[in-house]
């Protein structure tokens, strides 16, 4: 019963962050939509607000939901620069570095993050960590042709495991495989991100270093906007000792 209550609470927190971030979208904007359960709530919020914006979705699931709810989709053929990208994360640390992509969409998610003038992250408070890799491995998208070779190379860095779906290798929207790697410590996210991407066969990995501008965090009292490391650490301290007491902050 307690687990069910926690899950229900978490969904409410995700929705709080998504609704606040949706208010950033204005008429005439070109907006990148990430992937995952929190982004699904963002798409629902945008469908209610109905700003006259164009959207580029990072995954087939986000694209499908956006289309069903009547959002206007576009592509990089039409727009090479985005005004804003909004996406979720599996983990966010005090430097706003992230681990993302356990659904296999991180390569496209990184493209829309880099292409945007501003990158907004929406999470519930359970996704905040002091060190990356505390709760999630790093997803690495690899060419099927190079799977065994790349697994061997990744084993020199951490503990890799091929992600399966229904007993077969999980296939990303790009037609590649996903390897998840556990690391003992991630002290320098940017260096590890670069090191993994230099391995032959790697398309991209789920470390997002230096891309997030602001983090919208949903919690039991609404949504708090984190803009820097100090605010992040203060929020964590309040959450760990006595719970989150502040109300929502406007962006």
N, C-alpha and C positions, 0 to 999 in steps of 0.2 A: 504493500500500500504506500509506504514512504517513497519508494522508487517512482511509482506512478505520479505522486504529488510533485516530486522534483522535476520529472519530465514535463508535466503540465506547467509548472512555474517557468521552466526554461523556455518553453514555447512562447509564453507571455512576455518574457524578457526580450526574446528575439524580435517579437512584433513591435515592442516599444522602441527599440533601436531602429528598426526598419521604417516605422512611421515618421520618426523625427528626421531621418536622413532623406526620406522622400520629399520633404519640404524644401530641400536644396535645389531640386530640379525646377528650372524655369522655362517658360516658352522660348523656343528657338534654340535650345541647347541640343548638343549631341552627347549622349550619355552611354557609357559602357556599363553593362549589367554582368556581374559575375555569375557564380553558380552556387548551389547549395540551398539548404532549408531556410536560412535567414534571407537570402536573396529572393526566394520564392515569396516571402512575406513582403519584401520590398516591392516586388512586381505587383502584388495585390494592392498595396498602398498607392502605388502610382496609378493603377487602374481606377482607383476611387478619386484621386486628386485630378487626374486628366490634364496634366500640363501638355502644351503643344510642343513636344520634344521628339527627337529621333533617337532610336536605341540600337546599339550593337551588342548582341548577346554572346557570352563566351562559351556557352554549352548548348547542346541540342535541347536539354530539358528546360533551360531558361528561355530559349527561343520559342519553344512550343507553348509554354505558359504565357509568355508575353503576347504571342499571336492570338491565343485563345481569349485573352482579356482585352484585346483590341489596342495594344500599344503599337506604335508605328516603328517598324524595324527597318534598319538600313545596313550598310556594309562599309568596309574600308575602300571599296571602289568609289563610293560617293564621298566619304569623309575620312581623311587620313589623320586628322587631329580631333580628339574628344575634349569637350569642356570639362567633363566630370566622369569618373568611374566609381561605382559603388559596389563593394564586394564584401563577402564574409571572410572568416579565417578560422583555422583549427586552433591556432595559438597566436597570441600577440605578446611580445615582451616589452620592457620599459623603453627600449629604443624604437618602438613601433616596427621592429622586424617581425616577420610572420612565418608560420608554416601553413601552407594551403595545399589543396589539391587531392584529397583522398577520394574524391569522385572522379579523378583523372582529367580535370579540366584546367589544371594549373598553367599549362603552356599558353593556352588562349587567354586565360585570366591575366597572365603576366604581360601579354601583348597589349591588352586594353588598359592595364595599369600604367605601363610606360607611355602609351600614346595619349594619356589624359593630362590635362593641365593640373587637375587636382584628383587625388586618390583618397576616397573615404571608405573606411572600414566599419562594418556593422557586426557586432557580436553581442552575445550575452556575457555576463560577468565571469562565467566559468571558463571562458577562453583566454583570460588574462593569466600570464605566467611570469615568473621572475627570470627563468631561463628557458629558451626554446628547447624542445625535445623532451620536456618533462612528462608529457602525456601522449604525444603523437610521434610516430616516425616521420621521416622526410620522404615524400613520394617522388619517384624519379621516373619520368617517361622515357622509354627506350625503344629503339627499333627492334622488332621481332627477330630480324636477321642476326642481331648482335646480342641477344638476350644472355646467352651463357657466358660470352666473353665479358660483357659489361657487369654481370653478376660477380664474376671473379675479381674484376677490378674494384668494384664497390666493397667487396669483402675486406680489402686492405684498409678501408676507411671506417667501416662500421659493420653492422649485422644486417645484411640484405635478405629480403624475402619476396618472392614473386607473388603479386596479389592475384587471387583467383576469384572467379565468379561461376557458381554452379560447377565447380570442379575443373574448369578451364581457365587459362590466363585471361584476366580482365582486359578488354580492348577499349582504348580511349576513343573519343570522337575523331581523333586523327588516325585511327587504325594501328596504334602502337600498344605496347605492353606497359604495365605499371609495376615498378619494383619499390617496395617500402624499406627504408633503411633506418635502423636505430643507431644512434650515436651515444657514446658514454657522456660526452659533454659537447655543447655547441657554444664556444666562447666567442667566436667571431663569425657571425652569420654570413657576412659578405664574402669572406675568404672561402668558407666552406661551399657556398653557392657557386662561386667561380671554379673551385677545384672540382666539384662534381661535374659541372658543365664542360670541363675540358676532356672528360673521359670519352673515348670513341664509342659511338652508339647511343649516347645520351642526347635526347632532344632538349629537355629542360627539366629542372627540378623544382620542388615546392617551397624552397626558401625564397622569401620576398624581402630582400634587404634594402632599406632606404627608399621605399616607394610610398608608404602611407603618410598622408599629411595630417589626418585627424581620425580619431577612433570614437565611434558612437557606441556606448556600452549600455545595454538594457539590464535592468535589475528590478528588485521588488518595489522600488519607489518611482519607476519610470525610466528615464534615460539620462545619462551623464555624458558630456562631450569632453574627451581628453585631447589636449592639444600639445602636450609636451611631457617629458620624462618626469618632472616634478609632480605634475597632476596625476600621472599614471601611478606613481609610487604612493602618493597620498590616498588615492582611491583604494589601492590594494591594502594599505594599512587600515583604513576604516572598515573595509570588508572583512579583513582577518580578525580585527579586534572590535567586536561590538556591532558589526553589521553595517550596511550602507544606510545612512540616515538622511542624506541630502535628496532633495527633489530633483526633477529634471532640469537640465540647463538648455537654453536655446542655442542653436548653432549661430 
